[in-house]
Amino acid sequence: MADSKLTLNFIEAPRLSLAEQQEIEQKIEIESVKFIHNLVRLGAFANILGGLFYITSIYNPAQKILIITWYTLLVAINLFNLAWGWRFERGPAEYQGIMLCRKGYLYIVTAICLLWGSIGILFMKGADQQMTTIIFLFAVLICFSFSTAIDLYLGIVSILCLLIPTIIYHCFLALPYLVYLGKIPYQNTSLLTAFVVLGVFMLITCFLGNKIVIKLFRLGYENALLCRKMENINSLLEQRVQERTSELETSLKLVSYQATHDLLTELPNERMLYEKIIHATEDATQNHYKFAIITLASKS
């Protein structure tokens, strides 16, 4: 039981320090701005072409000035969007500058979404124009929801700016029917329900998509940081092994030198001692013989 508890605590322990986690969060913000920059720059051309296709589909001579004015504003905002992206590319790659560009993208996307959201108010004359407008508004809503999923705040703002103008306008149109007749026309009810349901669905999708994308970014940066730390640890261990090996080699050389020195020093001393012992033995033997001869001679 204790082992499992210790194991659980070890697994749940944070792998990165607070400073490293803050660094990862900052990198995620920078990468999200770069990703949005690429998408918004691509979306600028998509908005211009999509807007051209839309005004061609709903063109009505009675609304000629309104249609041209709307498309001119759409082109102008998207050209400003491209200019802002060019400034981002030419500007310094610092954190404060990148966050400033992110704020600029927020304002630009808000203006573009409000302009697209206004088509549910401006171009709803006749059944054909109304159906075309609803289809385009749904398509634009889906495109903006998925393209801004990496930035949750930007995604929520884009969805609300696309839907709120149309919802408020149709609620305002349905208000007299509700006051005087006590019911809302079926057409307005179905349209409002469709926009509200789609809006809620896209908000949930944007929220979940943002969590998944941010999680993938965070895992990637954490793995890269942990791999770099492992490389540093391996290099440190390799350095320590080399130092220890060098110390052992030096110690072995010293031991070998000392043993050789002792062997070369003690061997001549032993040989000299051995020679002295032999010489002393021979002298003692000879002196013993001399002593025996003198003793025998004296007795005789």
C-alpha positions in Angstrom: 0.0 0.0 0.0 2.8 2.3 0.9 4.7 1.5 -2.3 1.6 2.3 -4.5 1.2 5.6 -2.7 4.8 6.5 -3.2 4.5 5.6 -6.9 1.4 7.7 -7.3 3.1 10.7 -5.7 6.0 10.2 -7.9 3.8 10.2 -11.0 1.8 13.2 -10.0 4.9 15.3 -9.1 5.6 18.2 -11.5 8.3 17.5 -14.0 9.1 21.1 -14.8 9.8 24.1 -12.6 7.5 27.1 -12.5 9.9 29.2 -14.6 10.0 26.4 -17.2 6.2 26.2 -17.3 6.0 30.0 -17.7 8.5 29.8 -20.5 6.4 27.1 -22.3 3.2 29.2 -21.9 5.0 32.2 -23.4 6.2 30.0 -26.4 2.6 28.7 -26.9 1.3 32.3 -27.0 4.0 33.2 -29.6 3.3 30.2 -31.7 -0.4 30.8 -31.6 0.1 34.3 -32.9 2.3 33.0 -35.7 -0.3 30.4 -36.5 -3.1 32.9 -36.5 -1.0 35.2 -38.7 -0.7 32.6 -41.3 -4.4 31.7 -41.2 -5.6 35.3 -41.2 -3.3 36.2 -44.1 -4.7 33.3 -46.0 -8.2 34.2 -44.8 -7.8 37.7 -46.2 -7.7 36.3 -49.8 -10.5 33.9 -49.0 -12.7 36.7 -47.7 -12.1 38.8 -50.8 -12.9 36.0 -53.1 -15.8 34.7 -51.0 -17.2 38.2 -50.7 -17.0 38.6 -54.5 -18.8 35.3 -55.0 -21.4 36.2 -52.4 -22.3 39.6 -53.9 -22.5 38.0 -57.3 -25.0 35.4 -55.9 -27.2 38.0 -54.2 -26.8 40.9 -56.6 -29.9 43.1 -56.8 -30.0 46.3 -58.8 -32.2 47.9 -56.1 -29.3 47.3 -53.6 -26.5 48.1 -55.9 -25.0 50.9 -53.8 -25.4 48.9 -50.6 -23.8 45.8 -52.1 -20.8 47.7 -53.5 -20.3 49.6 -50.3 -20.3 46.4 -48.2 -17.8 44.7 -50.5 -15.6 47.8 -50.6 -15.4 47.8 -46.8 -14.7 44.0 -46.8 -11.8 44.5 -49.3 -10.4 47.5 -47.4 -10.4 45.7 -44.0 -8.7 42.6 -45.5 -6.1 44.8 -47.2 -5.4 46.4 -43.9 -5.2 42.9 -42.5 -2.5 42.1 -45.0 -0.7 45.3 -44.2 -0.8 44.5 -40.5 0.6 41.0 -41.2 3.4 42.6 -43.2 4.2 44.8 -40.3 4.3 41.7 -38.1 6.8 40.1 -40.4 9.0 43.2 -40.5 8.7 44.1 -36.9 11.0 42.9 -34.1 10.5 39.3 -32.9 10.0 40.3 -29.3 7.3 39.1 -26.9 5.7 42.6 -26.5 5.7 43.2 -30.2 4.1 39.8 -30.9 1.4 40.4 -28.3 0.7 43.8 -29.9 0.2 42.1 -33.2 -2.2 39.6 -31.5 -4.2 42.5 -30.2 -4.3 44.1 -33.7 -5.5 40.8 -35.2 -8.3 40.7 -32.6 -9.6 44.1 -33.7 -9.3 43.2 -37.4 -11.0 39.8 -37.0 -13.7 41.5 -35.0 -14.4 44.0 -37.7 -14.4 41.3 -40.4 -16.8 39.2 -38.4 -19.1 42.1 -37.7 -19.1 42.9 -41.4 -20.0 39.3 -42.4 -22.5 39.2 -39.6 -24.3 42.3 -41.0 -25.3 40.3 -44.1 -28.1 38.7 -42.0 -29.5 42.3 -41.6 -28.7 44.0 -44.9 -29.3 41.2 -47.5 -32.5 39.4 -46.5 -34.8 40.6 -49.2 -36.7 37.8 -50.9 -36.5 34.0 -50.4 -33.6 33.4 -52.7 -31.4 36.2 -51.2 -32.3 35.1 -47.7 -31.4 31.5 -48.3 -28.1 32.4 -50.0 -27.3 34.8 -47.1 -28.0 32.1 -44.4 -25.9 29.5 -46.3 -23.0 31.9 -46.6 -23.3 33.0 -43.0 -23.2 29.4 -41.8 -20.2 28.7 -44.0 -18.3 31.8 -42.7 -19.2 30.9 -39.1 -17.8 27.4 -39.5 -14.6 28.6 -41.2 -13.9 31.3 -38.6 -14.6 28.8 -35.7 -12.1 26.2 -36.9 -9.5 28.7 -38.1 -9.4 30.5 -34.7 -9.6 27.4 -32.5 -5.9 27.9 -31.4 -6.9 31.2 -29.7 -10.0 30.6 -27.5 -10.7 34.3 -26.9 -10.4 35.1 -30.6 -12.7 32.2 -31.5 -15.4 33.2 -29.1 -15.3 36.8 -30.3 -15.5 35.8 -33.9 -18.5 33.5 -33.3 -20.4 36.1 -31.3 -19.7 38.9 -33.8 -21.0 36.7 -36.6 -24.2 35.7 -34.9 -25.2 38.5 -32.5 -26.1 41.1 -35.2 -28.4 38.7 -37.0 -30.0 37.3 -33.8 -30.7 40.8 -32.4 -32.1 42.0 -35.7 -34.5 39.1 -36.0 -35.5 39.3 -32.3 -36.3 43.0 -32.9 -38.4 42.0 -36.0 -40.2 39.3 -34.0 -40.9 41.6 -31.0 -44.0 43.3 -32.5 -45.6 39.9 -33.4 -44.9 38.7 -29.8 -46.5 41.9 -28.3 -49.5 42.3 -30.5 -50.2 38.7 -31.6 -48.7 36.8 -28.7 -46.6 34.5 -31.0 -43.6 34.7 -33.2 -43.8 33.8 -36.9 -42.5 30.3 -37.7 -39.9 31.7 -40.1 -38.3 33.9 -37.5 -38.5 31.1 -34.9 -36.8 28.5 -37.0 -34.1 31.0 -38.1 -33.4 32.1 -34.6 -33.3 28.6 -33.3 -30.9 27.5 -36.1 -28.5 30.4 -35.4 -28.6 29.9 -31.6 -28.1 26.1 -31.8 -25.3 26.5 -34.3 -23.7 29.2 -32.3 -23.7 27.1 -29.1 -22.4 24.1 -31.0 -19.6 26.1 -32.5 -18.7 27.6 -29.1 -18.4 24.1 -27.6 -16.4 22.9 -30.6 -14.1 25.9 -30.4 -13.6 25.4 -26.7 -12.8 21.7 -27.1 -10.6 22.3 -30.1 -8.6 25.0 -28.3 -8.0 22.6 -25.3 -6.8 19.9 -27.7 -4.5 22.2 -29.7 -3.0 23.8 -26.7 -2.5 20.4 -25.1 -0.6 19.2 -28.2 1.5 22.4 -28.2 2.3 22.0 -24.5 3.2 18.3 -24.8 5.5 19.1 -27.7 7.4 21.9 -25.8 7.5 19.8 -22.6 9.0 16.8 -24.5 11.5 19.1 -26.3 12.5 20.6 -22.9 12.8 17.2 -21.2 14.8 15.8 -24.1 17.2 18.8 -23.8 17.5 18.3 -20.0 18.2 14.6 -20.6 20.9 15.5 -23.1 22.5 17.9 -20.6 22.3 15.2 -17.9 23.8 12.6 -20.2 26.6 15.0 -21.2 27.3 15.7 -17.5 27.4 12.0 -16.7 29.7 11.4 -19.6 32.0 14.1 -18.4 32.0 12.7 -14.9 32.7 9.2 -16.2 35.6 10.6 -18.2 36.9 12.5 -15.2 36.6 9.4 -13.0 38.3 7.2 -15.6 41.1 9.7 -15.9 41.5 9.7 -12.1 41.6 5.9 -12.0 44.2 5.8 -14.8 46.3 8.4 -13.0 46.0 6.3 -9.8 46.9 3.1 -11.6 49.9 4.8 -13.1 51.0 6.0 -9.7 50.6 2.5 -8.2 52.5 0.9 -11.0 55.3 3.4 -10.7 55.5 2.8 -6.9 55.5 -0.9 -7.3 58.2 -0.8 -9.9 60.2 1.6 -7.8 59.9 -0.6 -4.8 60.8 -3.7 -6.8 63.9 -2.0 -8.3 65.0 -0.6 -4.9 64.5 -3.6 -2.7 65.9 -6.3 -5.1 69.5 -5.0 -5.0 69.3 -4.6 -1.2 68.1 -8.2 -0.9 71.0 -9.4 -3.1 73.5 -7.5 -1.1 72.2 -8.9 2.1 72.3 -12.4 0.7 75.9 -11.9 -0.3 76.8 -10.6 3.1 75.2 -13.5 4.8 77.1 -16.0 2.6 80.3 -14.1 3.2 79.8 -14.1 6.9 78.9 -17.8 6.9 82.1 -18.6 5.0 84.2 -16.5 7.4 82.6 -18.2 10.4 83.2 -21.6 8.9 86.9 -20.8 8.2 87.4 -19.3 11.7 85.8 -22.4 13.2 88.2 -24.6 11.4 91.1 -22.5 12.5 89.9 -22.6 16.1 89.7 -26.4 16.0 93.2 -26.8 14.6 94.7 -24.5 17.2 92.9 -26.3 20.0 94.2 -29.7 18.8 97.7 -28.4 18.5 97.7 -27.1 22.0 96.5 -30.4 23.4 99.2 -32.2 21.6 
